[in-house]
Amino acid sequence: MKKVIIVVICILASAAMLTGCAADRAAESDAWAVPMAPAMTPSPASAPEMEMFALTDAAEAGMWMAADDVWMELDEELTIAGGGTDGSGTIAGAAPVRTDMAEHIIYTVFADIETLNFDESMTLVDRLMQRYGAFVENSSVSGVNHASRVHGWQNLRHAWFTIRVPVQNLNAMSSDLEELGNVIHTGQNATNITNQFIDTESRLNSLTIQEERLLDMLRVAADVPDLIAIEERLGDVRHQIESLTTTLNTWRNQIDFSTITLNIMEVEVFTEQPERTYWERIGEGFMNTIRGVGNFFSAAFMYTIIAAPVLVILAIIAVTTLLIVRWRLKVSKQKKAQNQSTYNPPPPPTSLP
């Protein structure tokens, strides 16, 4: 009987000790919660001034500690609402991955073209773009300057275009590039961005759901720490949404409008693509030599005509100089002849007997 009484007394003592510890923990929690009251409500008029400052600092520290707790609660709530997060604030599993989307491919075509009539080729480029609903994104034309026009120098021109064409018209427009001249090189590149596009779109949908959830929480939030934490997270989410939206819009533009890069060169003779026979190469070499000789004499005659005023002046100076030199030589000869005709040599000396 005594043993039973002793056991009962020990149990009661243990229960009393546990109750005391719980009371101490509750008092400690109340002590942490007390500084929040002065930050939200006016302090009593009878409180000392130093005590008011102490309570204000404690309230600010408690507010930021509470804000950290709100961050953790936001993560837990968003995880429950969206099925987990991926560590970057994006709700994983909020938007299911779409597997029925078409392929997203960016097509690029480039071509090197020779032309004998540069101006006509430029006109044909405009007609092609009008025919297929394309537009010029970048362009550059070079090879013509004032000196070439004044002196008549041969200066072949060169044009470079970056054209955007609807993807459904890409093949048709690429086939019609032969209208511009002799196509000496062409190529095509296709970049499949389907996986990147779907992943980015899914992430954008998840962020949109997270934004809506944060807005709902912002409407019902009443505490300052909650408002601060929600607004910070909302700003970060909106920044990510804007960045992903810009990326998707750029990709959609590149997918819907393919790119054609044209390099148009003005030449005198087209580059022959097919294989030529031995005698054809001899004939072509002979004609090139004849053409070179003709170009030489043509250029020499042209430069002679261009420099005619200077040549006339030089010729006048040369003729005048020659006449002066001949006149001086003639006068010098006449003086020498006169001197010889008037000269009387002395008689020779007589010899002694």
C-alpha angles and dihedrals in degrees: 000000000000090000091055092050091049091051092049091050091051091051092050091049092051091050091051091051092050091049091052092051091051090050090051091051091049090050090049091051090049089051090056091047096049097076090061093068098066091050092057101034132038117268118247114269092236094057114109118251095242091053090053092055091047091052092048093053092046090049091052092050091047091048093056092045088051090049089057089052089050090054090056091047091050091054091050094047094046089048091053092045097046104028100255138322132258095226096262098078094267116126109241114216095011091115117035117232112258113228098175096071121120122246115280108215130169112212125202126184126187130184139179112214133185122208136185093198108046097180092051091050090053089054091049090052090058091048092051092052092050091048095054102030095251130147137202116254096177134000140175133183124188141163104077122097139157095258092056092053095046097046096034094237119166107249116172115212131228132200133192124193135183106198128186115209131176109267093238090060097044098097094045093050092045090054092052095054088097087074089071095060141278109349105212098171136014137168143171134212128195122193116192111210097166095121094046091046095051093045092049093046092049091050091050091052090050092050090049090054090047090051091053091049091050091049090053090050091047091056094055098037113113105170124081095231090052092050092049094049094045094047092050092050091045092053092051092048093049091050090054091047092054092048094049092045091054091050093050093047091051091050092047090052092050091047096047094043116042122206125242118188115198126193107190118187127188112225138171095225129021119246106251112235104186122076114266130213126243095260091045090057090048091051092047092049092049091049091048089053092049089047091050093051090048091049090051095054091040091053091045092052091046093050090047091055092045092051095041095111092053092044092052092052091048090048092052091050092048094048092047092050091049092050092049092050092049092048091051092050091049093050091048092053093049092052091050092051092050092050092053094049095052097043114109112191117218118257116265115259118264118244120240119250 
